[in-house]
């Protein structure tokens, strides 16, 4: 009889709240459906570092022309992986991209900080800063490839000493201080 009395009495506010709480506990919480892009970003970063390492490890192929004639050397030291700079009689090329035009091997004074007496070549310096920042970023993500500021210089043997000095000074100002000159071994191709 007690059960019959409890069923017939009107429901109180506390009874309604208890029933609602019980129903909510039994229901699964609504999960937000979305795309988590963080694993994809990690994967793309790894792929980017891998591709940069693959392209950076390609061998230096130098074709001699009338504008670029390499000097010779008897050194047995092999060329290391480094930023590639080609200095021909009419331009300076950094990693395959023309950065600076030369006139008979000389830099236009308007492109140097300080004019004709200046040593810092502004367009080359700006380009080298971008490469430096890129290489430091790679080094921060990959301890196997630390940044040493290494440069592989391929210069025409007729390049004026002043131009070579200005380029080396600009390299030093942009934190590229480890220079390696690429030369020909007597009787062989480029090294």
Secondary structure, DSSP 8 states (H G I E B T S, - for coil): -HHHHHHHS---HHHHHHHHHHHHHHS----------HHHHHHHHHHHHHHHHHHHT--------SS----EE-------S-EEEEE-SSEEEETTEEEEEEETTEE-GGGEETGGG--EEHHHHHHHHHHHHHHHHHHHH-TTS----EEEEEE-TT--HHHHHHHHHHHHHTT--EEEE--EETTS-B-
